[in-house]
Amino acid sequence: MAIRARRCIFWRDRAGAKKNSKKYAKLSLNEIGKLLQNKVHECRLTALFILVQKYKKADEKEQNNIANFYIKNIDRVNNWDIVDSSASNILGVNLLHKNKAILYRFARSENLWHRRIAIISTLAFIYENKYTDTLKISKLLLKDKHDLIHKAVGWSLREVGKRSLNEEEKFLNKYAIIMPRTMLRYAIGGDRNGLASAFFQMAVQASV
């Protein structure tokens, strides 16, 4: 049951792709691979939504196969929404109780999307109240030049703070003065009892 590119385009947006992907959860990895190779963004997005659906319904052996397939096709996970729709739901969940060395390799990659995959994957750990890898990878990415990494790291730190404000504050107390402003703004995500103004004042004073 293949999906034609023009059908992906007809779905047009993230919501349409996600909704319709549920109909194709039984699509083979081979067919999903073909969809991932398509130049049309909506096709790749749909492919990853389908892969997430397959992963949720798979047994452990098949989940490992899907995670390996994801890594094998990592270069086709090449847009922010494609990364954010799949990295934590597939790679992050799969690595929750496994060696996470591959995420550190991705974090050091010259490829923007590999770096974003590294930090976004750790959302799966955060949701299980495990913050170590998020904080370590965030540290690796502090000097990253790309705005999309600044936002992803800040978002991840904010998610840590929602569950353990103490862990986030310890990180910010140490690194806020060298964090890119966008990263810091996303990490704080609102005033939160004066937290925003305190850390921004710290960053401003350090830059004077």
C-alpha positions as a Python dict, from the first residue, in 0.01 Angstrom:
ca = {
    (1, 'M'): (0, 0, 0),
    (2, 'A'): (221, 280, -128),
    (3, 'I'): (161, 651, -80),
    (4, 'R'): (199, 878, -378),
    (5, 'A'): (380, 1208, -331),
    (6, 'R'): (81, 1412, -447),
    (7, 'R'): (-131, 1254, -174),
    (8, 'C'): (121, 1375, 87),
    (9, 'I'): (107, 1722, -66),
    (10, 'F'): (-272, 1717, -57),
    (11, 'W'): (-256, 1663, 321),
    (12, 'R'): (-59, 1989, 320),
    (13, 'D'): (23, 2032, 686),
    (14, 'R'): (145, 1855, 999),
    (15, 'A'): (-204, 1785, 1132),
    (16, 'G'): (-316, 1631, 804),
    (17, 'A'): (-5, 1418, 773),
    (18, 'K'): (-32, 1296, 1132),
    (19, 'K'): (-401, 1212, 1103),
    (20, 'N'): (-365, 1021, 778),
    (21, 'S'): (-47, 840, 884),
    (22, 'K'): (-253, 622, 1119),
    (23, 'K'): (-413, 459, 816),
    (24, 'Y'): (-71, 342, 700),
    (25, 'A'): (78, 204, 1023),
    (26, 'K'): (116, -138, 859),
    (27, 'L'): (330, 0, 578),
    (28, 'S'): (656, -195, 548),
    (29, 'L'): (990, -39, 639),
    (30, 'N'): (1084, -75, 274),
    (31, 'E'): (787, 139, 167),
    (32, 'I'): (854, 389, 444),
    (33, 'G'): (1213, 407, 325),
    (34, 'K'): (1096, 498, -24),
    (35, 'L'): (877, 770, 121),
    (36, 'L'): (1172, 906, 320),
    (37, 'Q'): (1377, 938, 3),
    (38, 'N'): (1115, 1162, -154),
    (39, 'K'): (1216, 1525, -203),
    (40, 'V'): (870, 1641, -96),
    (41, 'H'): (879, 1754, 266),
    (42, 'E'): (526, 1632, 341),
    (43, 'C'): (621, 1282, 227),
    (44, 'R'): (916, 1263, 465),
    (45, 'L'): (704, 1404, 747),
    (46, 'T'): (433, 1146, 679),
    (47, 'A'): (694, 869, 669),
    (48, 'L'): (816, 960, 1016),
    (49, 'F'): (463, 985, 1156),
    (50, 'I'): (397, 634, 1021),
    (51, 'L'): (723, 512, 1174),
    (52, 'V'): (621, 652, 1513),
    (53, 'Q'): (287, 469, 1486),
    (54, 'K'): (465, 145, 1398),
    (55, 'Y'): (704, 186, 1689),
    (56, 'K'): (424, 233, 1941),
    (57, 'K'): (255, -89, 1831),
    (58, 'A'): (568, -302, 1789),
    (59, 'D'): (721, -557, 2024),
    (60, 'E'): (1073, -502, 2158),
    (61, 'K'): (1248, -679, 1871),
    (62, 'E'): (1061, -481, 1608),
    (63, 'Q'): (1114, -158, 1801),
    (64, 'N'): (1489, -219, 1784),
    (65, 'N'): (1458, -279, 1409),
    (66, 'I'): (1267, 47, 1370),
    (67, 'A'): (1523, 241, 1576),
    (68, 'N'): (1805, 98, 1364),
    (69, 'F'): (1612, 187, 1050),
    (70, 'Y'): (1575, 542, 1184),
    (71, 'I'): (1950, 570, 1242),
    (72, 'K'): (2025, 423, 899),
    (73, 'N'): (1803, 687, 738),
    (74, 'I'): (1906, 970, 970),
    (75, 'D'): (2010, 1197, 684),
    (76, 'R'): (1649, 1205, 563),
    (77, 'V'): (1534, 1340, 899),
    (78, 'N'): (1628, 1685, 782),
    (79, 'N'): (1383, 1951, 892),
    (80, 'W'): (1293, 2083, 1236),
    (81, 'D'): (936, 1951, 1234),
    (82, 'I'): (1047, 1610, 1105),
    (83, 'V'): (1305, 1589, 1383),
    (84, 'D'): (1066, 1706, 1653),
    (85, 'S'): (795, 1462, 1542),
    (86, 'S'): (1017, 1157, 1561),
    (87, 'A'): (1345, 1184, 1753),
    (88, 'S'): (1217, 1144, 2108),
    (89, 'N'): (932, 911, 2010),
    (90, 'I'): (1161, 662, 1837),
    (91, 'L'): (1529, 708, 1914),
    (92, 'G'): (1484, 860, 2259),
    (93, 'V'): (1238, 599, 2381),
    (94, 'N'): (1451, 319, 2238),
    (95, 'L'): (1766, 443, 2413),
    (96, 'L'): (1599, 505, 2748),
    (97, 'H'): (1761, 200, 2910),
    (98, 'K'): (2052, 161, 2666),
    (99, 'N'): (2391, 310, 2595),
    (100, 'K'): (2340, 663, 2467),
    (101, 'A'): (2679, 715, 2302),
    (102, 'I'): (2521, 767, 1961),
    (103, 'L'): (2346, 1082, 2087),
    (104, 'Y'): (2679, 1232, 2189),
    (105, 'R'): (2816, 1148, 1846),
    (106, 'F'): (2522, 1324, 1686),
    (107, 'A'): (2567, 1621, 1922),
    (108, 'R'): (2923, 1665, 1792),
    (109, 'S'): (2821, 1629, 1427),
    (110, 'E'): (2865, 1908, 1174),
    (111, 'N'): (2514, 1825, 1053),
    (112, 'L'): (2258, 2063, 1204),
    (113, 'W'): (1979, 1805, 1205),
    (114, 'H'): (2194, 1541, 1374),
    (115, 'R'): (2265, 1787, 1654),
    (116, 'R'): (1897, 1872, 1691),
    (117, 'I'): (1811, 1501, 1695),
    (118, 'A'): (2063, 1453, 1978),
    (119, 'I'): (1900, 1703, 2213),
    (120, 'I'): (1536, 1643, 2112),
    (121, 'S'): (1579, 1268, 2168),
    (122, 'T'): (1650, 1339, 2534),
    (123, 'L'): (1293, 1462, 2584),
    (124, 'A'): (1204, 1095, 2624),
    (125, 'F'): (1443, 1076, 2920),
    (126, 'I'): (1309, 1397, 3073),
    (127, 'Y'): (955, 1258, 3067),
    (128, 'E'): (1090, 972, 3281),
    (129, 'N'): (1256, 1222, 3518),
    (130, 'K'): (1605, 1144, 3391),
    (131, 'Y'): (1797, 1465, 3321),
    (132, 'T'): (2166, 1375, 3308),
    (133, 'D'): (2197, 1329, 2933),
    (134, 'T'): (1988, 1637, 2854),
    (135, 'L'): (2217, 1850, 3069),
    (136, 'K'): (2536, 1697, 2929),
    (137, 'I'): (2427, 1738, 2568),
    (138, 'S'): (2302, 2090, 2639),
    (139, 'K'): (2650, 2173, 2768),
    (140, 'L'): (2804, 2035, 2447),
    (141, 'L'): (2576, 2261, 2242),
    (142, 'L'): (2619, 2584, 2439),
    (143, 'K'): (2847, 2735, 2176),
    (144, 'D'): (2647, 2613, 1877),
    (145, 'K'): (2597, 2889, 1620),
    (146, 'H'): (2256, 2788, 1487),
    (147, 'D'): (1930, 2938, 1612),
    (148, 'L'): (1746, 2607, 1573),
    (149, 'I'): (1986, 2446, 1819),
    (150, 'H'): (1952, 2738, 2062),
    (151, 'K'): (1574, 2689, 2059),
    (152, 'A'): (1593, 2310, 2094),
    (153, 'V'): (1834, 2324, 2388),
    (154, 'G'): (1630, 2596, 2557),
    (155, 'W'): (1309, 2400, 2509),
    (156, 'S'): (1469, 2087, 2656),
    (157, 'L'): (1601, 2277, 2958),
    (158, 'R'): (1257, 2425, 3014),
    (159, 'E'): (1110, 2073, 3016),
    (160, 'V'): (1367, 1978, 3280),
    (161, 'G'): (1263, 2281, 3483),
    (162, 'K'): (896, 2182, 3472),
    (163, 'R'): (987, 1863, 3656),
    (164, 'S'): (1289, 1973, 3856),
    (165, 'L'): (1336, 2348, 3881),
    (166, 'N'): (1637, 2284, 4101),
    (167, 'E'): (1818, 2093, 3823),
    (168, 'E'): (1746, 2363, 3567),
    (169, 'E'): (1848, 2644, 3801),
    (170, 'K'): (2178, 2472, 3881),
    (171, 'F'): (2251, 2452, 3509),
    (172, 'L'): (2149, 2813, 3445),
    (173, 'N'): (2345, 2943, 3742),
    (174, 'K'): (2654, 2790, 3587),
    (175, 'Y'): (2599, 2862, 3218),
    (176, 'A'): (2345, 3144, 3172),
    (177, 'I'): (2623, 3399, 3129),
    (178, 'I'): (2758, 3220, 2822),
    (179, 'M'): (2432, 3090, 2673),
    (180, 'P'): (2301, 3248, 2352),
    (181, 'R'): (2011, 3480, 2439),
    (182, 'T'): (1759, 3276, 2240),
    (183, 'M'): (1860, 2960, 2425),
    (184, 'L'): (1824, 3135, 2759),
    (185, 'R'): (1488, 3285, 2663),
    (186, 'Y'): (1350, 2945, 2561),
    (187, 'A'): (1493, 2782, 2874),
    (188, 'I'): (1314, 3027, 3099),
    (189, 'G'): (993, 3041, 2895),
    (190, 'G'): (824, 3322, 3089),
    (191, 'D'): (902, 3508, 3406),
    (192, 'R'): (840, 3221, 3650),
    (193, 'N'): (860, 3416, 3974),
    (194, 'G'): (1134, 3649, 3860),
    (195, 'L'): (1359, 3376, 3721),
    (196, 'A'): (1371, 3536, 3377),
    (197, 'S'): (1479, 3880, 3492),
    (198, 'A'): (1738, 3736, 3730),
    (199, 'F'): (1912, 3526, 3467),
    (200, 'F'): (1888, 3788, 3193),
    (201, 'Q'): (2040, 4044, 3427),
    (202, 'M'): (2321, 3798, 3496),
    (203, 'A'): (2379, 3751, 3122),
    (204, 'V'): (2374, 4126, 3053),
    (205, 'Q'): (2621, 4203, 3331),
    (206, 'A'): (2856, 3934, 3203),
    (207, 'S'): (2852, 4083, 2853),
    (208, 'V'): (2940, 4436, 2969),
}
